[in-house]
Structures are given as C-alpha cells and as structure tokens.
Amino acid sequence: MIRLFAALLFAATAPKQGAAFQVRESLAGGNSYYSQCVAGPKDYSACIGYFMGIADAPVMNMGKTPEDAIYCLPAGASYEQHRDVFHKFLRDNPTIRHISTHHLFLMAMNATFPCKSSPSLSIDPDTGGLYMSAPKPR
C-alpha cells in the first residue's frame, strides 16, 4: 500500500511536458546547436548559456602565452561579437557540423582570431576528430 501511494505521489508531482518543461537535444553536438540556436526558433537562455560556457572555458588556451594559444580574441571583444563569428562559421561549414560544438567553436575562433604562432585546426578525414597542425608564424 505504501509503495502504491508513493508511486501515485511521484506521478502527481513529476513535471509534465508543456510550456514549462521542454525536452531538447543536447547542444553539445554541432548539428543540434545549429538547429536549435542558429537556424531554428531559439531558446535564447539555453543557447546563450551554452555559448557562454564554451566561450568562458578556453581549455586549449589555458596556461599558454599569446604566441602559443589556439586563438587570441581582440581586446574588448564582446560575447555577441564572437557568437556572431561562431554562428557564421556554422552556417558556412555545414559539412563539419557533425563534430562537437566545442571543437567547432575552437575552429571558428582559431580561423578568425589566430595568435602569432597558432596551429591551424581542421578535421582529420580518417577519424573525424579535431586535427591540430604544428604551430607556424602567421
């Protein structure tokens, strides 16, 4: 009897699908991010939150000098500015949107805001993973 009551209570209090509860695909994949945040109707808070998370986590730049970093944002660059660059990169590169959003972000920033000796980032055709060339002066 207690189990039945607990099950009924759980069912009554569980969130229902509707306006307040949306099931969405993870934004971690490039195709999902593109369809939910660039091409289609936007859940602005989820999209901007996810973007700010990847923009604030420069893992590939951590502990590196500007000469060794993957990308170097100009002083005073706003989230909106590099979000626009990222969204343009996604629109211009549909054939690689199957990789992770984070890798796509790194590629976009590297292509647009390279540092003096940044390596070039590309997709390895054999593995589909991110490939980093040897750093070379630009």
trRosetta pair geometry for C-beta under 8 A, 3 or more apart (Angstrom, degrees):
i j d omega theta_ij theta_ji phi_ij phi_ji
1 4 5.7 -52 -149 34 32 112
1 5 6.4 32 153 -17 65 106
2 5 5.7 -54 -149 38 33 112
2 6 6.2 34 152 -20 66 107
3 6 5.6 -54 -145 37 31 112
3 7 6.3 32 155 -20 65 106
4 7 5.8 -54 -147 36 30 111
4 8 6.4 28 155 -16 64 107
5 8 5.8 -57 -148 39 30 110
5 9 6.2 31 154 -19 65 108
6 9 5.7 -54 -145 38 29 112
6 10 6.3 32 155 -20 64 106
7 10 5.7 -52 -147 36 30 112
7 11 6.3 29 155 -18 64 107
8 11 5.7 -54 -145 38 31 111
8 12 6.3 29 156 -19 64 109
9 12 5.8 -58 -147 37 29 110
9 13 6.3 5 162 -1 65 113
10 13 6.4 -74 -145 47 25 95
10 14 6.1 40 158 -44 67 103
11 14 5.9 -38 -138 10 28 117
15 20 7.3 -124 -157 103 110 104
15 21 4.5 139 157 -84 122 153
16 21 6.4 152 82 38 40 137
17 21 5.6 -110 -116 93 36 106
17 22 7.7 79 -151 -107 78 32
17 23 6.5 -33 -118 -14 113 104
18 21 5.9 53 44 41 64 85
19 22 8.0 -13 -164 -57 22 93
22 43 7.1 -164 78 -94 158 148
24 27 7.9 13 130 -47 119 83
24 36 6.6 82 -170 -121 122 146
24 43 7.0 -87 -80 9 160 152
24 46 7.0 46 69 176 164 169
25 29 7.5 -57 151 43 116 114
25 32 4.3 -130 117 -136 124 125
25 35 7.9 34 51 70 138 120
25 36 6.8 -159 58 -44 98 135
26 29 6.4 85 90 3 95 89
26 32 6.0 62 81 113 55 166
27 32 5.8 -149 -117 115 33 108
27 33 4.7 77 -168 -90 79 82
27 36 6.4 -103 -101 66 91 138
27 37 6.9 55 -135 -25 119 128
27 46 6.9 169 -42 153 139 101
27 47 7.2 170 -120 -108 148 56
27 50 4.4 -23 94 -141 154 167
27 101 6.1 5 145 -30 74 163
28 32 7.2 23 50 61 48 133
28 33 7.6 176 28 -47 6 107
28 100 6.0 -35 165 -146 79 89
28 101 5.6 -136 -163 16 29 110
28 102 7.4 -14 -153 -14 75 96
29 32 4.3 79 67 12 95 109
29 33 6.7 -170 86 -9 46 86
29 98 7.3 -26 -172 -163 103 41
29 99 8.0 -177 -151 117 66 18
29 100 6.5 -72 -108 -115 44 46
29 101 6.5 54 88 -32 6 89
30 33 5.8 -55 -142 38 29 110
30 34 6.1 31 159 -21 65 108
30 90 6.9 -172 -169 -125 97 104
30 96 7.2 -23 110 124 171 63
30 97 4.0 -156 126 -170 117 60
30 98 6.2 -32 55 8 115 7
30 99 5.5 42 -11 65 133 53
30 100 6.6 100 -34 132 87 8
30 101 5.3 161 -80 -80 56 58
30 103 7.9 -66 -55 64 117 89
30 104 4.7 110 -103 -34 119 148
31 34 5.7 -55 -146 36 28 112
31 35 6.3 19 160 -13 65 109
31 97 4.9 104 -73 132 65 106
31 98 6.0 17 -32 -96 114 50
32 35 6.1 -59 -143 40 27 103
32 36 6.0 5 165 -1 65 117
32 101 7.7 -75 66 -53 90 117
33 36 6.3 -73 -142 49 23 97
33 37 5.3 -30 -179 27 66 121
33 38 7.2 51 132 -8 72 104
33 47 7.8 118 -156 -129 77 86
33 50 7.2 -148 -119 120 106 144
33 90 7.4 -116 102 -116 104 151
33 101 4.4 97 -28 -102 152 127
33 104 7.8 -170 60 59 143 144
34 37 7.0 -71 -112 53 12 80
34 38 4.8 -42 -151 40 56 123
34 39 5.7 37 154 -5 79 109
34 90 5.0 -173 -100 173 104 130
34 97 5.4 -18 -17 -155 148 138
35 38 7.6 -11 -43 50 12 81
35 39 5.5 -39 -120 55 41 116
35 40 5.3 26 173 -3 62 124
36 40 6.1 -33 -106 59 26 115
36 42 7.2 99 157 -120 59 55
36 43 6.8 -26 176 21 104 96
36 46 7.5 -53 150 101 128 124
36 47 6.7 -170 123 -81 92 104
37 42 5.9 67 -132 -124 46 97
37 46 7.9 -128 -82 99 105 87
37 47 3.7 144 -119 -127 111 123
37 50 7.4 -116 -69 61 151 127
37 51 7.4 158 -175 -48 155 113
37 87 7.7 -121 122 -103 95 106
38 87 4.9 167 -115 -145 112 98
38 90 5.5 -152 -49 93 170 140
38 91 6.6 -152 167 -59 136 89
42 47 5.5 -47 -162 -5 102 150
43 46 4.2 24 105 26 114 116
43 47 6.2 142 76 -18 64 91
44 47 5.9 -64 -142 43 27 107
44 48 5.8 14 169 -9 69 112
45 48 6.4 -56 -135 43 24 100
45 49 5.9 27 162 -21 60 115
46 49 5.8 -60 -144 40 23 113
46 50 6.2 22 159 -18 62 109
47 50 6.0 -58 -147 37 26 107
47 51 6.2 23 157 -16 64 109
48 51 5.6 -53 -142 40 33 112
48 52 6.1 34 158 -20 67 106
48 79 7.7 68 -157 146 95 138
48 83 7.8 -18 -119 -110 74 155
49 52 6.0 -54 -144 36 26 108
49 53 6.5 32 153 -23 60 106
50 53 5.6 -55 -155 31 32 117
50 54 6.8 19 155 -9 66 102
50 101 7.5 -2 155 124 120 160
51 54 6.2 -60 -150 40 33 99
51 55 5.9 26 155 -16 69 114
51 79 7.1 110 121 -175 114 107
51 83 5.4 41 175 -110 151 109
51 86 7.2 162 -139 73 112 156
52 55 5.6 -58 -137 44 31 110
52 56 5.8 23 163 -14 67 114
52 79 6.2 -14 -96 -134 86 139
53 56 6.2 -61 -138 42 21 102
53 57 6.2 4 163 -8 60 118
54 57 6.0 -67 -139 44 30 103
54 101 6.5 -116 -68 123 159 102
54 102 5.3 -154 -132 -106 120 74
54 105 4.9 149 144 -6 134 173
55 58 7.9 -4 176 -57 36 84
55 79 6.3 125 100 -127 168 87
55 82 6.3 129 -126 96 126 131
55 83 7.5 -57 -62 -67 144 81
55 105 7.3 -126 -74 -170 63 138
58 61 3.9 -20 150 38 118 116
58 62 6.4 157 102 -49 77 72
58 69 8.0 3 165 -158 129 115
58 70 7.7 -167 -169 46 97 113
58 71 8.0 -123 -139 56 119 94
59 62 5.7 -29 -152 -9 35 119
60 69 7.6 104 120 -164 81 67
60 70 4.2 20 123 -17 124 144
60 106 5.8 71 10 -128 151 131
61 64 5.5 -111 -165 45 49 113
61 69 4.4 29 -130 -145 93 106
61 70 5.6 -104 -67 26 82 91
61 71 7.0 -75 -71 48 125 66
64 68 4.2 -125 -169 93 108 104
64 69 4.6 151 102 -78 123 68
64 70 7.9 93 63 -12 158 67
65 68 5.1 75 52 19 76 99
65 69 7.0 -127 93 -28 33 90
66 69 5.6 -40 -132 12 33 120
66 72 5.3 53 -150 -103 96 133
66 115 5.2 -172 173 -144 68 125
66 116 6.9 70 129 8 90 100
67 115 6.3 -179 -122 147 17 123
67 116 5.2 -34 -121 60 69 117
67 117 4.9 32 179 24 75 116
68 115 7.4 -26 47 97 16 151
68 117 6.5 -15 -84 80 41 113
68 135 6.9 -63 -129 -87 59 162
69 72 5.8 108 80 -66 131 82
69 115 4.8 107 64 -30 89 153
69 118 6.6 -35 92 -94 57 95
70 106 5.9 -30 150 -162 148 101
70 109 7.1 65 118 96 100 110
70 110 5.3 -63 165 -88 86 105
70 115 7.5 96 80 4 13 113
70 118 5.8 82 -161 -145 27 108
70 119 7.2 -40 -118 47 69 84
70 121 7.1 35 -160 -44 108 126
71 106 7.2 -168 -12 -156 123 60
71 109 3.8 -80 -38 136 179 101
71 110 4.9 -112 -68 -80 103 49
71 112 7.6 30 -144 65 127 72
71 113 4.7 70 -175 88 102 95
71 114 6.4 -72 -119 -101 65 33
71 115 6.5 171 -150 -26 16 87
71 118 6.4 54 -79 -118 42 151
72 113 5.6 -141 68 155 50 97
72 114 7.1 16 24 132 90 23
72 115 4.1 101 -22 -86 117 84
72 118 7.5 -139 -9 -54 92 126
73 77 4.4 -115 174 38 109 145
73 82 6.4 -46 -119 -70 121 138
73 109 7.3 -47 -70 -154 86 113
73 113 5.4 18 -93 172 43 163
74 77 4.9 111 62 -50 76 108
74 113 6.8 -125 -24 -127 74 119
77 81 5.0 -121 -165 77 81 137
77 82 5.8 64 155 -38 123 105
77 113 7.8 -20 -73 -97 166 152
78 81 4.7 105 55 0 76 100
78 82 7.5 -168 88 6 44 80
79 82 6.6 -69 -150 48 31 92
79 83 5.7 33 154 -23 69 113
80 83 5.6 -55 -139 39 27 113
80 84 6.3 33 157 -23 63 104
81 84 5.9 -54 -153 31 27 111
81 85 6.7 26 150 -16 61 105
82 85 5.1 -43 -145 35 45 117
82 86 6.2 50 153 -22 67 102
82 109 6.7 21 -157 -99 119 98
82 113 7.7 -38 -110 -13 109 142
83 86 5.6 -53 -147 38 33 113
83 87 6.2 31 155 -17 66 106
84 87 5.9 -54 -142 39 29 108
84 88 6.3 32 156 -19 63 106
85 88 5.9 -56 -150 36 28 111
85 89 6.4 32 151 -22 63 106
85 108 5.8 141 132 160 90 112
85 109 7.3 91 111 -90 132 56
85 112 4.9 -108 -167 38 134 178
85 113 7.8 39 165 -21 169 104
86 89 5.6 -53 -151 33 32 115
86 90 6.6 32 152 -18 64 103
86 104 7.5 93 -160 127 93 93
86 105 5.7 -4 -127 -120 126 73
86 108 4.7 115 -112 106 60 163
86 109 7.5 -7 -79 -51 92 79
87 90 5.6 -50 -149 34 36 113
87 91 6.5 35 152 -17 66 103
88 91 5.7 -54 -148 38 34 110
88 92 6.0 23 156 -12 68 113
88 108 7.9 131 68 -147 76 121
89 92 5.9 -63 -141 45 27 105
89 93 5.9 -11 169 12 65 119
89 104 6.9 157 117 172 120 91
89 107 7.0 160 176 101 142 92
89 108 3.5 -133 -1 -110 170 110
89 111 7.0 136 -113 54 124 134
89 112 7.5 -103 -64 -32 121 121
90 93 6.6 -77 -132 53 21 87
90 97 6.3 74 -153 -104 83 110
90 104 6.5 55 -87 166 87 137
90 108 7.6 -30 -36 -75 70 138
91 94 7.7 -10 -171 -57 28 86
93 96 5.1 -29 157 39 111 104
93 97 6.8 146 109 -50 79 80
93 104 7.8 179 85 -143 132 104
94 97 5.7 -34 -152 -8 43 122
96 99 5.9 -18 171 8 82 111
96 104 7.1 156 119 -103 102 98
96 107 7.8 -46 120 77 146 171
96 123 5.3 -160 -128 -34 123 148
97 104 7.0 36 -121 -97 53 147
98 128 7.4 -52 98 -166 116 122
99 103 5.0 -67 140 75 121 132
99 104 6.1 150 83 -51 98 90
99 123 6.5 -150 -41 -109 147 118
99 128 6.7 -176 -85 163 99 86
99 129 7.7 128 -128 -127 123 31
99 130 7.1 120 -176 -59 148 83
100 103 4.6 90 64 8 91 100
100 104 6.9 -156 96 -4 47 87
101 104 5.6 -57 -148 39 33 113
101 105 6.2 40 152 -25 66 104
102 105 5.6 -51 -150 31 31 115
102 106 6.6 30 152 -17 63 103
103 106 5.6 -51 -149 35 36 112
103 107 6.4 37 152 -19 66 104
103 121 7.9 -167 -173 172 81 134
103 130 4.6 -143 -145 -65 124 127
104 107 5.6 -53 -148 36 33 112
104 108 6.3 33 154 -20 65 106
105 108 5.8 -56 -148 35 30 111
105 109 6.3 22 158 -12 66 108
106 109 6.0 -58 -144 41 29 106
106 110 5.9 30 157 -21 65 112
106 121 6.0 172 124 -115 98 176
106 130 7.2 29 76 -140 133 149
107 110 5.7 -57 -142 39 27 112
107 111 6.2 24 160 -18 64 109
107 121 4.7 -133 -104 101 73 124
107 122 7.5 99 -126 -91 117 30
107 130 7.4 -142 -59 -128 104 107
108 111 6.0 -58 -146 37 26 107
108 112 6.2 2 163 0 63 116
109 112 6.2 -69 -139 49 26 98
109 113 5.4 -39 -174 45 69 106
110 113 7.5 -62 -97 63 12 64
110 114 5.9 46 -175 -91 55 79
110 118 5.9 -175 -148 159 88 138
110 119 7.8 -33 -154 83 134 61
110 120 7.0 132 149 -142 125 41
110 121 4.7 89 66 12 163 116
111 114 7.2 0 -130 -49 10 97
111 121 7.6 -96 -45 52 82 95
114 118 4.2 -140 -161 42 87 138
114 138 5.4 69 113 -7 138 168
115 118 4.3 118 43 -47 80 100
115 138 7.9 131 94 22 37 125
116 137 6.3 -25 164 -135 81 72
116 138 6.4 -160 -163 37 33 88
117 135 4.4 48 156 171 93 119
117 136 6.7 -172 -151 83 71 10
117 137 5.6 -33 -96 -86 78 52
117 138 7.3 -168 -88 -2 27 82
118 135 6.4 -128 157 -128 8 91
118 138 6.8 -6 40 -20 86 131
119 132 4.7 60 116 179 145 89
119 133 4.8 177 -170 70 93 63
119 134 6.2 -147 -115 131 106 8
119 135 4.7 -76 -63 -76 75 60
119 136 7.6 80 -110 7 52 70
120 132 7.6 161 79 -154 41 49
120 133 4.5 17 49 27 86 125
120 136 8.0 -18 -16 33 95 103
121 130 6.1 -21 -164 -168 105 101
121 131 7.0 144 -159 76 52 53
121 132 5.7 -20 -102 -100 72 69
121 133 7.7 -134 -69 8 28 81
122 130 7.8 140 78 -158 28 55
122 131 5.0 -28 72 64 77 105
122 133 7.3 44 11 -31 106 101
123 128 6.5 -14 -177 -153 108 39
123 129 7.3 157 -153 83 66 22
123 130 6.8 -52 -104 -103 54 41
123 131 6.5 84 174 9 7 99
124 127 4.6 16 97 43 125 94
124 128 6.7 -48 74 9 79 14
124 129 5.2 1 35 60 118 72
124 130 7.3 30 -6 93 93 8
124 131 4.1 122 -59 -55 86 115
125 128 7.7 26 -153 -69 20 49
133 136 7.4 -37 124 -1 115 107
